[in-house]
Amino acid sequence: MNHDNLKKLIGAVVVTHTLLLNGCTTTATDSQNSAATQINKTLASSATTVAGEYLSAYQDGWLSISSQQPLSMNGTVIDDIRGEYLDMRIHNQVPTWLTMNNQRQLVLIQHQSQQQGWSSSASAPVSTALEGLCLYQPAHNQPLQAFLLGEEHQAQQVLLQPQGDTLTVTPLRNLPLPPASEFCVVDDAEDVIYVTEEHIGVWRYSARVESEIRRQPLALVAPNGPLQEVGPLAMNAQQLWMVSKGGHELYQFEQHQLNQRWQLNDTISADGLALQQQTQHISAMVLNENDEQWHALTLPNQSVSASINKIPELPATGETTPVPSIGDASDDPAIWVHPKDGKLSRILGTDKQQGLFVYDLSGEQQQALMVGRVNNVDVRQGFSRQGQAMDIAAASQRDRAAIALFAIDPNNGHIRVAEEIPTTLDDVYGLCMYRGNNEALYVFINDEDGRYEQWQILDQATGWQGKKVREFALNSQPEGCSGDDARQQLFLGEENVALYVMNAEPNTSTDLHTIGRAGDDWLTADIEGMEVFDDGNNAYLLVSSQGNDSYVLYNATAPYQPLTRFRIGMNLQKHIDGASETDGLTVSSANFGPGYEHGLIVVQDGRNLMPKQTQNFKLVSWQHVKQLLPQQ
């Protein structure tokens, strides 16, 4: 068996194995095979005098660079920088490029204006050998990021912060890559990075630093797909383009599908690709490794993809210290509001492997109650215990299938362990509290199998006691719920199915009204934590859409329409990362002092980065959410 056939055999084995691991088969590209079997006519091309191994379109010409050729614009030297790779973004209205110079420094190049000219900032030398790099603009108001493709089968995602002639590069996460990954490009609109694997195909990953690391096939190399070979990538008008390295085919992708392909002159052996949008067509440059020249060709304009409404990103304004347990540990927060000074309020958060932790609003741990596996927690204030004023917290106690109760000093928020109420459930999971008619206090607790129990909490001479007042069930696993005291409603989620509302009073119907469904335009399973925000004028329901790391805000009154959604991103000034894969959340309309005058959101963070640590809870000012809502 010759070397090329051996590579193809290995590639086929790797592709099949990878697709099976991703829960799909080679049929994932069947539609692409059928849609793009027709090769368009051969595109005419002509050699140019443009020098440099790497090109980037700018204005009406081409910016170029190579390890031997200094940075030049249409043949005119701009700077003596020589290097490899070149990617470009318009950042804060300033054209910006990233390259790696011959001293292995990342260099950010900017053209401020014709009057101000060009400037550059350089990093410390990169410690690992690179195969490629690509820029990423996560949002217009955030610093640029980059993916650095290393030879050791991983891409390092980094933050780029220029200051004068110095470029600070902050590692964010490592993205595992398949072997022989060489080319990458990012679609900023969709937050997707495309990466090629030689002889195998093109993969796509989420580019968001807080997202789950999971790759999906875009298109595969023959015989598993329609591609002759993978190669250099380029984006134009939200469309992905690629030439086959060492070959002579050009591909255009749209909406994650191979849309068209063209034959290039068979004298071309492609090794580079650059695109420039013109009024009536697309100008393309293909580097021919046979003659080491850039060849110009004209491509027909393609239909512009539908614009994508990116989910807004709000900055985290605070965070708690990480929980002590590793892995999937932190789960659900609750807020206790200080009666006189909101700044002295407390955040309760569960470590579902160890117990209940208490934090101040700066995120510092104040108490640790090692009570075992408590999952969800909720708080109500203005109750009593043994006839004395006392606030109360309840948590789902998984070790003993019970409701764990905690007494909270109403004057200072100090918490101590109180009673436990055994349930008749087998594997308790989610929990929330509700204050109903006549100030009666209830706890809703659910089981992984879908069953719910509603318990009334009674103040007795011996302490708190429980009385089961109602049972009902969902068809599959629930968790998050929220009691709306003012409107006698219970909001609850069935993780992979839907978001519901029902009457929270014990002697009423258990009929469910569906508010939203997993997989609609707003919610992506799992449907997790939720909480009602009520400032006396407006009432909203905030829900964790865990599957796409977002949070959806609904009207808490009929018809319960969705109003907006957002993600939680990093706060560079405070060196806080964003939040993702959120289980539980809570929100309050109280005045918590500077920064939180209009209210506070606290969410569980499933991936705690900057630096990478065990899980914790992130804080967000409600003021940021208000700015997303229509003016009232």
Wavefront OBJ file of the C-alpha trace (Angstrom):
o trace
v 0.000 0.000 0.000
v 1.523 3.356 -0.993
v 1.809 6.312 1.378
v -1.121 8.285 -0.072
v -3.501 5.314 0.119
v -2.403 4.650 3.678
v -3.202 8.272 4.619
v -6.652 7.970 3.031
v -7.365 4.763 4.909
v -6.262 6.278 8.211
v -8.331 9.378 7.436
v -11.455 7.330 6.809
v -10.996 5.476 10.090
v -10.436 8.726 11.997
v -13.470 10.407 10.412
v -15.791 7.510 11.161
v -14.548 7.293 14.742
v -14.843 11.050 15.298
v -18.328 11.296 13.859
v -19.530 8.429 15.985
v -18.109 10.116 19.066
v -20.059 13.229 18.121
v -23.284 11.264 17.863
v -23.473 11.399 14.078
v -22.324 9.440 11.052
v -20.980 10.297 7.631
v -24.582 10.942 6.574
v -24.031 14.358 8.185
v -22.546 15.444 4.857
v -24.930 13.590 2.530
v -26.853 16.782 1.746
v -23.604 18.510 0.866
v -22.613 15.664 -1.449
v -25.865 15.990 -3.357
v -25.999 19.796 -3.313
v -22.482 20.377 -4.574
v -21.665 17.455 -6.876
v -21.865 19.857 -9.810
v -18.570 21.662 -10.361
v -18.939 25.078 -11.966
v -16.915 25.942 -15.031
v -13.204 26.593 -14.686
v -12.429 30.066 -13.402
v -9.965 32.046 -15.444
v -7.044 33.506 -13.506
v -3.991 35.597 -14.190
v -0.682 35.910 -12.380
v -0.017 39.178 -10.525
v 3.067 40.947 -9.226
v 1.755 41.059 -5.636
v 4.551 39.812 -3.365
v 4.295 38.125 0.016
v 3.088 34.784 1.280
v 0.090 36.206 3.169
v -2.477 38.702 1.871
v -5.292 40.776 3.337
v -7.694 42.948 1.380
v -7.627 46.629 2.340
v -9.261 49.605 0.652
v -8.775 48.933 -3.073
v -5.646 46.850 -2.742
v -3.785 44.207 -0.828
v -1.710 44.273 2.329
v 1.012 41.617 2.183
v 3.726 40.077 4.346
v 6.073 37.099 4.462
v 9.126 36.015 6.407
v 11.254 37.634 3.672
v 8.918 40.377 2.432
v 8.248 43.357 4.761
v 4.716 44.551 5.417
v 3.620 46.264 2.222
v 0.560 47.873 0.713
v 0.268 47.363 -3.058
v 4.025 46.902 -3.212
v 4.872 49.934 -1.052
v 6.669 49.045 2.179
v 4.747 50.224 5.240
v 6.874 48.754 8.006
v 9.918 46.534 8.221
v 7.890 43.849 9.983
v 8.431 40.441 8.402
v 6.520 37.399 9.495
v 3.883 34.739 8.976
v 0.084 34.790 8.910
v -2.168 37.798 8.471
v -5.744 38.279 9.599
v -7.774 41.476 9.740
v -10.710 43.073 11.578
v -12.214 46.538 11.845
v -11.898 47.064 15.596
v -13.449 50.196 17.122
v -13.606 51.568 13.573
v -9.846 51.076 13.146
v -8.483 48.568 10.563
v -6.428 46.070 12.590
v -4.256 43.120 11.551
v -2.526 40.327 13.462
v 0.666 38.629 12.336
v 3.620 36.807 13.913
v 7.005 38.329 13.145
v 10.294 36.530 12.607
v 11.117 36.977 16.298
v 7.991 34.896 17.075
v 6.182 37.889 18.560
v 2.510 38.487 17.907
v 2.193 41.911 16.292
v -1.038 43.912 16.173
v -0.932 46.441 13.336
v -3.374 49.359 13.064
v -4.026 52.040 10.461
v -5.534 54.904 12.436
v -5.964 57.288 9.494
v -4.072 58.769 6.581
v -2.873 61.556 8.873
v -1.940 59.385 11.869
v -0.509 56.604 9.750
v 0.319 53.082 10.862
v 1.200 51.775 14.331
v 2.073 48.408 15.803
v 2.354 46.713 19.182
v 4.262 43.498 19.855
v 3.932 40.768 22.455
v 6.553 38.718 24.200
v 7.794 35.855 21.991
v 5.300 33.022 21.608
v 6.557 29.958 23.475
v 5.112 27.323 21.166
v 5.452 26.710 17.442
v 2.395 27.860 15.501
v 0.685 26.340 12.475
v -1.688 29.251 11.997
v -3.713 31.990 13.667
v -7.012 33.792 13.224
v -8.696 36.812 14.806
v -12.064 36.883 16.574
v -14.214 39.901 17.439
v -16.746 38.605 20.016
v -18.622 41.920 20.303
v -18.069 45.434 19.006
v -17.304 46.787 22.483
v -14.871 44.055 23.517
v -11.146 43.600 22.858
v -10.047 41.378 20.017
v -9.286 37.744 20.649
v -7.202 35.310 18.637
v -6.856 31.582 18.160
v -3.243 30.389 17.954
v -3.024 26.983 16.283
v -0.126 25.075 17.852
v 1.734 22.061 16.569
v 0.684 20.061 19.645
v -2.936 19.603 18.494
v -4.514 22.506 20.323
v -5.473 26.128 19.760
v -4.896 28.642 22.491
v -7.638 31.252 22.656
v -6.161 34.535 23.848
v -7.169 38.107 24.579
v -5.274 40.893 22.791
v -4.765 44.226 24.569
v -2.440 46.754 22.899
v -0.951 49.560 24.957
v 1.460 51.749 23.042
v 4.015 49.479 21.411
v 3.287 46.608 23.822
v 0.728 43.890 23.160
v -0.532 42.024 26.209
v -1.685 38.493 25.401
v -3.894 36.855 28.043
v -4.674 33.128 27.714
v -8.387 32.339 27.991
v -8.729 28.634 27.204
v -7.212 25.782 25.193
v -9.198 24.233 22.366
v -8.213 20.608 21.575
v -7.702 20.129 17.838
v -7.293 17.092 15.607
v -3.824 16.309 14.185
v -2.679 18.232 11.086
v -4.842 21.280 11.808
v -3.349 24.166 9.827
v -5.904 26.758 8.718
v -8.590 28.585 10.665
v -11.005 31.481 10.285
v -13.742 32.874 12.550
v -17.264 33.893 11.607
v -17.812 36.665 14.161
v -21.527 36.961 13.421
v -22.150 33.347 14.382
v -19.331 33.043 16.939
v -17.974 30.015 15.071
v -14.372 29.051 14.349
v -13.664 26.810 11.347
v -10.556 24.625 11.425
v -9.173 22.347 8.713
v -7.765 18.872 9.303
v -5.543 17.741 6.455
v -6.965 14.794 4.431
v -10.028 14.700 6.723
v -12.247 17.765 6.485
v -13.398 21.076 7.949
v -14.635 21.279 11.528
v -16.564 23.976 13.325
v -16.464 24.908 17.000
v -18.118 27.613 19.052
v -15.679 30.506 19.349
v -17.220 31.854 22.547
v -14.741 31.389 25.357
v -17.516 30.347 27.753
v -18.979 27.732 25.414
v -18.760 23.970 25.579
v -15.850 22.561 23.582
v -17.465 20.392 20.919
v -16.622 19.999 17.262
v -18.988 19.308 14.393
v -18.146 18.349 10.808
v -18.802 20.950 8.141
v -17.542 19.033 5.101
v -15.273 16.021 4.611
v -12.616 15.010 2.135
v -13.391 12.288 -0.419
v -14.347 9.478 -0.206
v -16.242 10.534 2.937
v -17.392 13.847 1.477
v -17.253 16.148 -1.550
v -13.918 17.877 -0.907
v -10.817 17.287 -2.996
v -8.730 18.465 -0.011
v -8.914 21.109 2.703
v -6.846 24.260 2.604
v -6.695 28.016 3.241
v -9.929 29.597 4.514
v -11.470 33.053 4.150
v -14.703 34.770 5.183
v -16.688 37.179 3.018
v -20.171 38.532 3.817
v -20.801 35.798 6.406
v -19.873 33.136 3.870
v -16.982 30.713 4.199
v -14.616 30.095 1.287
v -11.806 27.561 0.921
v -9.315 26.379 -1.687
v -7.947 22.848 -1.693
v -4.301 22.991 -0.634
v -2.106 21.528 -3.344
v -5.184 21.212 -5.545
v -7.273 23.382 -7.817
v -10.803 23.542 -6.417
v -12.539 26.483 -4.747
v -15.461 25.990 -2.348
v -18.130 28.333 -1.025
v -20.180 27.425 2.077
v -23.371 28.992 3.346
v -25.414 28.205 6.474
v -23.093 25.329 7.366
v -23.552 23.726 3.955
v -21.292 23.399 0.923
v -23.105 25.638 -1.540
v -20.917 25.855 -4.653
v -17.549 24.788 -5.963
v -15.425 25.849 -8.901
v -12.553 24.332 -10.822
v -9.392 26.432 -11.016
v -6.863 26.270 -13.804
v -5.102 22.918 -13.492
v -1.739 24.680 -13.470
v -2.610 26.061 -10.038
v -1.612 24.249 -6.880
v -3.329 26.384 -4.243
v -1.499 27.460 -1.088
v -3.250 30.700 -0.085
v -6.566 32.550 -0.413
v -7.674 36.165 0.042
v -10.986 37.828 -0.887
v -12.158 41.400 -1.460
v -15.777 42.407 -1.912
v -16.394 44.690 -4.890
v -19.652 46.321 -5.964
v -20.505 43.825 -8.681
v -18.277 40.863 -7.868
v -15.733 39.363 -5.482
v -12.036 39.754 -6.245
v -10.069 36.697 -5.192
v -6.360 35.986 -4.958
v -5.029 32.428 -4.899
v -1.390 31.710 -4.138
v 0.026 29.176 -6.588
v 2.808 27.147 -5.031
v 3.959 26.048 -8.505
v 5.159 29.521 -9.499
v 4.967 31.168 -6.021
v 2.756 33.919 -7.440
v -0.642 35.253 -6.487
v -3.211 34.682 -9.204
v -6.219 36.987 -9.513
v -9.684 35.730 -10.382
v -13.185 37.149 -10.356
v -16.013 35.447 -8.496
v -19.715 36.145 -8.949
v -21.458 37.898 -6.088
v -23.252 35.464 -3.811
v -26.582 36.057 -2.138
v -25.991 37.671 1.217
v -26.846 35.457 4.162
v -29.639 36.586 6.421
v -28.387 38.831 9.180
v -27.873 37.163 12.517
v -29.214 38.735 15.690
v -26.391 38.139 18.117
v -27.370 37.642 21.721
v -26.285 40.736 23.703
v -23.551 40.213 26.264
v -23.624 41.905 29.666
v -20.504 42.209 31.817
v -20.199 40.323 35.069
v -19.888 42.911 37.830
v -18.729 40.602 40.610
v -18.021 37.010 41.549
v -17.810 34.845 44.630
v -14.805 32.888 45.775
v -14.786 29.432 44.151
v -16.492 26.529 45.921
v -14.091 23.973 47.434
v -15.363 20.950 45.505
v -13.980 20.139 42.073
v -16.070 19.230 39.047
v -19.800 19.887 38.862
v -20.242 21.396 42.315
v -21.817 24.856 42.665
v -25.467 24.839 41.706
v -27.999 27.346 42.988
v -27.889 30.776 44.679
v -30.355 32.762 46.765
v -30.230 36.308 48.184
v -30.952 37.478 51.716
v -31.629 41.244 51.786
v -30.402 43.229 54.788
v -33.368 45.136 56.289
v -31.486 48.449 56.715
v -28.395 48.458 54.497
v -28.525 46.595 51.196
v -24.710 46.553 50.997
v -24.683 44.142 53.946
v -26.904 41.575 52.238
v -25.833 37.969 51.768
v -25.647 35.487 48.891
v -26.347 31.856 49.696
v -24.900 29.306 47.298
v -24.937 25.527 47.269
v -21.938 23.282 46.773
v -23.917 20.169 45.949
v -21.073 17.941 47.072
v -20.554 19.517 50.509
v -23.055 22.052 51.773
v -24.296 25.626 51.858
v -21.929 28.593 51.583
v -22.630 32.230 52.431
v -20.977 35.236 50.745
v -21.082 39.009 51.090
v -21.695 41.175 48.021
v -17.958 41.445 47.336
v -17.995 37.669 46.914
v -16.017 36.840 50.043
v -17.087 33.718 51.914
v -18.645 34.463 55.303
v -19.963 31.065 56.362
v -19.704 27.404 55.398
v -22.401 25.028 56.589
v -21.202 21.508 55.799
v -24.591 19.831 55.686
v -24.009 17.414 52.821
v -25.450 17.330 49.325
v -27.823 20.270 49.103
v -28.806 21.106 45.545
v -31.212 24.062 45.291
v -31.789 26.819 47.831
v -34.355 29.577 48.319
v -35.053 32.278 50.920
v -38.080 34.007 52.402
v -37.922 36.842 54.932
v -40.389 37.955 57.583
v -41.210 34.539 59.077
v -40.934 33.249 62.639
v -39.486 30.295 64.507
v -40.774 29.264 67.922
v -42.671 32.527 68.020
v -39.600 34.684 67.421
v -38.915 36.710 64.277
v -36.757 34.651 61.934
v -35.979 34.531 58.239
v -35.769 31.137 56.587
v -33.857 29.311 53.862
v -34.795 25.921 52.452
v -32.625 23.558 50.406
v -33.160 20.195 48.726
v -31.166 17.657 50.783
v -30.190 14.825 48.436
v -28.482 12.613 51.007
v -31.718 12.105 52.929
v -34.400 13.064 50.358
v -35.439 15.885 52.643
v -36.086 19.610 52.866
v -33.219 21.150 54.840
v -34.240 24.302 56.714
v -31.915 27.061 57.895
v -32.662 29.845 60.380
v -31.449 33.301 59.315
v -31.012 36.080 61.882
v -33.267 38.831 60.487
v -30.945 41.553 61.779
v -27.559 40.471 60.403
v -28.089 37.502 58.069
v -26.165 34.979 60.166
v -27.335 31.482 59.229
v -27.552 28.325 61.304
v -28.831 24.830 60.607
v -32.419 24.194 61.733
v -34.825 21.323 61.042
v -35.132 18.796 58.224
v -38.452 17.676 56.768
v -38.378 14.182 55.220
v -40.222 13.942 51.912
v -41.769 10.884 50.281
v -39.655 11.374 47.156
v -36.767 9.086 46.200
v -34.187 11.397 44.603
v -34.902 15.027 45.442
v -33.518 17.598 43.041
v -34.945 21.099 42.583
v -36.661 23.336 45.127
v -38.250 26.763 45.524
v -40.291 28.626 48.130
v -43.612 30.460 47.946
v -45.519 32.728 50.336
v -49.209 32.437 49.607
v -52.560 33.601 50.889
v -52.741 34.480 54.598
v -48.907 34.586 54.668
v -48.756 30.786 54.540
v -45.234 29.605 53.644
v -44.615 26.693 51.278
v -41.755 24.730 49.767
v -42.011 23.034 46.358
v -39.544 20.181 45.955
v -39.175 17.826 43.015
v -37.738 14.428 42.159
v -35.617 13.545 39.127
v -38.501 11.380 37.885
v -40.770 14.430 37.548
v -42.766 14.219 40.779
v -43.408 17.377 42.814
v -44.468 17.783 46.435
v -45.741 20.990 48.026
v -45.098 21.348 51.754
v -46.399 23.991 54.125
v -43.856 25.150 56.722
v -45.433 25.599 60.132
v -43.983 27.369 63.154
v -44.406 25.110 66.195
v -43.146 25.290 69.759
v -40.544 22.645 68.890
v -39.393 24.464 65.749
v -40.373 24.290 62.099
v -42.527 21.406 60.942
v -43.767 20.381 57.526
v -47.191 19.407 56.231
v -47.556 17.975 52.734
v -50.459 19.733 51.027
v -50.256 18.743 47.374
v -48.612 16.392 44.861
v -48.359 16.523 41.069
v -45.901 15.426 38.395
v -44.236 16.366 35.126
v -43.526 13.745 32.481
v -39.727 13.992 32.734
v -36.935 15.535 34.790
v -37.580 18.972 36.289
v -35.323 21.149 38.415
v -35.750 24.904 38.381
v -38.872 26.562 39.758
v -39.865 29.929 41.213
v -42.771 30.980 43.386
v -44.398 34.290 42.425
v -45.806 35.425 45.768
v -47.599 38.517 44.477
v -49.580 36.691 41.786
v -49.951 33.213 43.382
v -48.083 31.551 40.509
v -45.509 28.814 40.277
v -43.119 28.847 37.327
v -41.410 25.521 36.642
v -39.279 23.933 34.007
v -39.149 20.470 32.490
v -35.471 20.451 31.536
v -35.622 19.089 27.989
v -39.216 19.989 27.202
v -40.811 23.267 28.274
v -41.315 26.160 30.664
v -44.680 26.243 32.459
v -46.770 28.280 34.866
v -49.482 27.019 37.215
v -51.413 28.142 40.264
v -49.249 27.949 43.381
v -52.048 27.693 45.938
v -52.443 24.160 47.326
v -56.188 23.770 46.809
v -56.197 24.710 43.131
v -55.780 22.984 39.789
v -52.407 21.585 38.765
v -53.046 22.340 35.100
v -49.954 23.651 33.328
v -49.813 26.561 30.914
v -46.870 26.391 28.504
v -44.820 29.596 28.256
v -41.941 28.382 26.089
v -40.467 25.196 24.712
v -36.938 23.861 24.468
v -35.820 24.388 20.896
v -37.995 27.408 20.198
v -36.417 30.743 19.258
v -35.559 31.482 22.895
v -34.857 28.369 24.975
v -32.174 25.740 24.435
v -32.242 22.691 26.708
v -31.605 22.272 29.495
v -34.144 24.699 30.966
v -32.584 25.319 34.375
v -32.777 27.961 37.110
v -35.438 30.665 37.199
v -36.562 33.498 39.449
v -39.186 36.264 39.524
v -38.070 39.914 39.545
v -40.706 42.296 40.910
v -40.005 45.989 41.575
v -43.622 46.906 42.278
v -44.137 48.297 38.795
v -42.969 45.463 36.565
v -42.682 41.727 37.077
v -40.379 39.522 35.026
v -39.247 35.914 35.004
v -35.539 35.270 34.364
v -34.679 31.757 33.089
v -31.377 29.987 32.440
v -31.256 28.603 28.887
v -28.335 26.344 29.691
v -27.831 24.766 26.273
v -26.634 28.020 24.682
v -25.287 29.783 27.793
v -27.945 32.470 27.754
v -30.648 33.953 29.983
v -34.182 34.718 28.797
v -36.405 37.367 30.351
v -40.173 36.837 30.167
v -43.096 38.937 31.249
v -44.283 37.365 34.524
v -47.905 38.170 33.690
v -50.069 36.775 30.909
v -49.412 36.274 28.047
v -45.900 35.623 29.457
v -44.141 36.724 26.275
v -40.342 36.667 26.014
v -38.898 40.193 26.136
v -35.152 39.889 25.726
v -32.207 37.621 26.322
v -28.537 38.016 27.061
v -25.294 36.293 27.897
v -22.889 37.189 30.684
v -19.429 38.088 29.439
v -16.085 38.988 30.918
v -15.303 42.207 32.754
v -11.715 43.077 31.927
v -11.513 46.002 34.330
v -12.291 43.684 37.228
v -10.561 40.667 35.663
v -13.715 38.571 35.918
v -14.746 36.023 33.310
v -18.308 35.551 32.133
v -20.781 32.807 33.023
v -21.793 29.669 31.168
v -23.631 26.375 31.558
v -25.667 27.964 34.342
v -27.698 25.728 36.623
v -29.331 27.958 39.214
v -29.877 31.701 39.364
v -31.616 34.295 41.488
v -32.575 37.946 41.139
v -33.789 40.699 43.458
v -35.108 44.228 42.874
v -33.742 45.535 46.193
v -31.245 48.394 46.393
v -27.924 46.768 47.208
v -25.857 49.946 47.108
v -23.441 51.359 44.520
v -23.568 49.430 41.276
v -26.663 47.497 42.309
v -29.141 50.287 43.045
v -31.757 48.805 40.704
v -31.270 45.189 41.658
v -28.936 42.227 41.452
v -28.682 38.985 39.482
v -26.613 36.057 40.761
v -25.963 33.045 38.515
v -24.032 29.824 38.880
v -21.010 29.656 36.577
v -20.276 26.209 35.197
v -16.881 27.200 33.715
v -14.909 29.536 35.956
v -12.026 31.006 33.946
v -9.457 33.812 34.300
v -7.880 31.869 35.935
v -9.390 28.429 35.539
v -10.724 27.424 38.971
v -13.512 25.448 40.567
v -17.014 26.739 39.921
v -18.453 29.848 41.535
v -21.266 32.403 41.238
v -21.272 35.555 39.108
v -23.014 38.844 39.936
v -24.616 41.179 37.373
v -26.203 44.580 37.895
v -29.877 44.719 36.954
v -29.166 48.139 35.453
v -27.506 46.380 32.505
v -30.646 44.322 31.908
v -32.859 47.424 32.058
v -30.950 48.841 29.105
v -32.092 45.878 26.981
v -35.773 46.447 27.721
v -38.042 48.752 25.733
v -38.410 52.181 27.272
v -41.364 52.214 29.633
l 1 2 3 4 5 6 7 8 9 10 11 12 13 14 15 16 17 18 19 20 21 22 23 24 25 26 27 28 29 30 31 32 33 34 35 36 37 38 39 40 41 42 43 44 45 46 47 48 49 50 51 52 53 54 55 56 57 58 59 60 61 62 63 64 65 66 67 68 69 70 71 72 73 74 75 76 77 78 79 80 81 82 83 84 85 86 87 88 89 90 91 92 93 94 95 96 97 98 99 100 101 102 103 104 105 106 107 108 109 110 111 112 113 114 115 116 117 118 119 120 121 122 123 124 125 126 127 128 129 130 131 132 133 134 135 136 137 138 139 140 141 142 143 144 145 146 147 148 149 150 151 152 153 154 155 156 157 158 159 160 161 162 163 164 165 166 167 168 169 170 171 172 173 174 175 176 177 178 179 180 181 182 183 184 185 186 187 188 189 190 191 192 193 194 195 196 197 198 199 200 201 202 203 204 205 206 207 208 209 210 211 212 213 214 215 216 217 218 219 220 221 222 223 224 225 226 227 228 229 230 231 232 233 234 235 236 237 238 239 240 241 242 243 244 245 246 247 248 249 250 251 252 253 254 255 256 257 258 259 260 261 262 263 264 265 266 267 268 269 270 271 272 273 274 275 276 277 278 279 280 281 282 283 284 285 286 287 288 289 290 291 292 293 294 295 296 297 298 299 300 301 302 303 304 305 306 307 308 309 310 311 312 313 314 315 316 317 318 319 320 321 322 323 324 325 326 327 328 329 330 331 332 333 334 335 336 337 338 339 340 341 342 343 344 345 346 347 348 349 350 351 352 353 354 355 356 357 358 359 360 361 362 363 364 365 366 367 368 369 370 371 372 373 374 375 376 377 378 379 380 381 382 383 384 385 386 387 388 389 390 391 392 393 394 395 396 397 398 399 400 401 402 403 404 405 406 407 408 409 410 411 412 413 414 415 416 417 418 419 420 421 422 423 424 425 426 427 428 429 430 431 432 433 434 435 436 437 438 439 440 441 442 443 444 445 446 447 448 449 450 451 452 453 454 455 456 457 458 459 460 461 462 463 464 465 466 467 468 469 470 471 472 473 474 475 476 477 478 479 480 481 482 483 484 485 486 487 488 489 490 491 492 493 494 495 496 497 498 499 500 501 502 503 504 505 506 507 508 509 510 511 512 513 514 515 516 517 518 519 520 521 522 523 524 525 526 527 528 529 530 531 532 533 534 535 536 537 538 539 540 541 542 543 544 545 546 547 548 549 550 551 552 553 554 555 556 557 558 559 560 561 562 563 564 565 566 567 568 569 570 571 572 573 574 575 576 577 578 579 580 581 582 583 584 585 586 587 588 589 590 591 592 593 594 595 596 597 598 599 600 601 602 603 604 605 606 607 608 609 610 611 612 613 614 615 616 617 618 619 620 621 622 623 624 625 626 627 628 629 630 631 632
